[in-house]
């Protein structure tokens, strides 16, 4: 399989975009910048648009999801739109009962904790992905030469939500399943990899020029557990894009000890959280991999001179890497002043 001839990358529309060039190891004239969670809760126009609409309903309404995806591009002039959705959307599309509870996050109607629970899971039917494809297509057409970033949740993070039944800080049930029933664990993570892979593939075929795999909870794992019991499944998720020549970003929280593993699972760019300076991340990756990150979101409420000094430091430390995509070290907090993000974009573009 290859990209459709009218795909933004195949047709050349986004091939020279700064973010795409950086993701492929080049250093464009202007540093590219975007923000994880740039689409959504920090924007007043988003909150106004979402009144009376459930989160997952918004994700599956193509016109609404496309509009929310485009809002931060118009406001901040970031170098890419990241598709507005949620990492549990493919789980929902595969028929698993899940709700987004305000203030808590994804909650499963029935957690998946036994071998028989896992055997009841079904793949995503292709037609279920139609709203995703339609929304991404709308955004890609609107943006022209600016790329859309597709995204999906890494298998371990999806499995954590399924097993825990909702968000968990320590993933005790998840890690217990991994340790006590390796066969069920492997079957579950393969399923998670396949639904996320199908989700990513639909976004790419519809026009996404870059993808990012999020592993929010991988920091709860030891290096040995990640390498042996998790990373092969993340590679399987990326393998769903085999033949589709789009740059792939991997971002996870607390993964400083396993950065060297990530290029081997298919990551062309490694996203770094706020804990690890980019020059140290570059050293651990032997200067061979483009980096993304890693402005500390804790600075976003600070006086501007402190923010500017921190952003300049991040850019300076990122200069040692083959290429650098500027981003936060995690997502935009909901209380962020949108004007601060716009000023950061202007600063990065001027540096």
C-alpha positions, 0 to 999 in steps of 0.5 A: 500500500502507498499514499493516495496520489492526491495525499498532501505528501504525495502531491507535494503540498506538505512535503516542504512544510517546516514540521515535515522537514524537521520530522525527516531530519532536516533543519528548515529556515524556521523552527516548527512549533505545535502544542500537544492538546492545542485543540480544545479546552484552553480556547474560549472558542472551543468551550463555546462550540462544545456547549451541550455536546458530549466529548465523544460525540464531538469526536465523531461529528466530522464537521465539529471535530474538523472545526475544533482541529482548525481553531488553534491554527487560526489563533496561534499560527502553529505549524501543524494541526493535530487531529482533535479526538481522544485516544479511546475513540478507536476503543469505542469504535470497536464496540467497547463501552467507554465514556469521558467523565468530566474531571476524570477522563475515560471510564469503561462500562466493563473493565477488561481483566480476564482472558475471557474479557479479552477474547470478547474484544472485536476489531474495528469494522472499516465503516466505523472509521468513516467519521474520522476519515471525513474529519481529517479530509476536511482539515487537510483540504482547509490547511493546504500546505500545512500538515495535519498530525494524526495521533493514537494511543500507544497499546500500553496506555490503551490497555491501562484504561481497559484494565483499570477501568479508567485513569490510574496513576500506578497501573497496579492492575495492569502491571499485575496482568502483565506479570501473572498472565503473559498470554492474555497480556500479549493478546490484549496488547495486540488488540490495542495495537491493531485498533490504534493502528487502524485509527492511525491508518485511517487518518493518514489515508485521509490526509494526515502528513505526520502521526504521533503515538502517545504513551501516557502511562509507560513511565510506570514500567521498568526498562525490562518490562517496557522492552520485553512486554510492551515495545513489540506491541508499539512497533505493531501499531506503527507497522499498520502504516507500512508502505505509507511514507509519513514521519512517525513521532513517539511521545511518552511520559517518564520514558527517559530510560528507554529513549534508545529503544524508540527508534527501533519500534519505528519512531522517526522523532522522539518526543521528550517530556519536561523532565529531561533536557533536550541536550541530554536526550540527544546524548542518549540517542547518540545524536541520531534522532530528531527531537520534539519538545520540551517546554515545561507547561509549569512556566505557562503561567509565569511572567513573560520574561521567565517564559522567554528565557525558558523557551530560548533555553529549550531551543538552545539545547535542542540545537544539538539534535539533527532536527527539533520540533518545538512543543511542550513537555506534555499537553496544554493545561486547561487554564492556559492563557491562549495569548501566551501560546501565541507569543511562544509561537511568535518567539520560536519563529523569530529565533 
